[in-house]
Amino acid sequence: MYPKWQEYFRKYQPPTLIVWDKKDEIFPAEGAHPYKRDLKNLDFHLLDTGHFALEEDGEIIAEYIRTFLDTNNKVASIK
């Protein structure tokens, strides 16, 4: 399904927040980088954590989410 997923991103360009874990052995960091190729409105962060990033860096991730939502709600209200 990844080709369809990537096609959707290229076509519709939704604002997207990527917060990925550098040390995740289940979803390696290499999997995060292709999103940069397909998305123009991307807020991209690699954290120095493992698979359980929310447990390790929950406050940092929550701040990224708040900032992303605040920024994109302002953009949406301008359109």
N, C-alpha and C positions, 0 to 999 in steps of 0.2 A: 504493500500500500504506500510505501514511501514515495514512489514517483508521482502518484496522484496527490499526495500531501504537498510535495514540493511544487507541483504544478499550480495547486490552489494558492500557495504563498506567492508565487511569481505573478499570477493573474490578479489577485485581489489585494495584495500588500497590506494585510492587517497589522496594526501596531502590535508588536510582539516583545515580550520580556523573556529572555533566556537567562536563567540562573542555573549553572551547571557545576558539577563537582570535579575538580581536577583529579582526585584520587579514586573516583568511583570505578570499581572493577566490573560492575554490571552494565553500566552505561558510560563507557569511556569518554573522556573529554573530546576525543577526535570526532565524536558524533555531534557535538555542538557546533562545530565550525561551518558545516555546509549551510546552516541557516543564514550565515552572513552573506553567502553568495546569492540567496534567493530573496532576502527581505531588505527593503530600504529603510523602513522605520523600525529598527531593531535596537533594543536596549540589552546589551550582552555583558554577562558577568561570569567569570570562572572563579569559583571559590576554592580555597585550599582545604577541602574537606573530602570525605568519602561518601558512600551511598546514602547515609542518613544525615544529609546536610541540614535539614530542619531541626534536628536535635542538636547538632553542633553549632550552627550559625542561624538559628531561627530569628533572632532579633535583626540581624543584618538582612536576611531575606525579606522579612516583613517590611523593613524600611524601603528596600528596592521595590516591593509591590506597591506600597503607599505612594512612593514617588512616581512610579509608572502610571498608576491609576489617576493620580492628580494631574499629571502632565497630559495624559491622553483624554481625560474628561474635558480639560480646557480646550484642547485641539478640536474635539468633537463638537463642543458648544459654539466654536467659532464658525464651523462649516455650516 
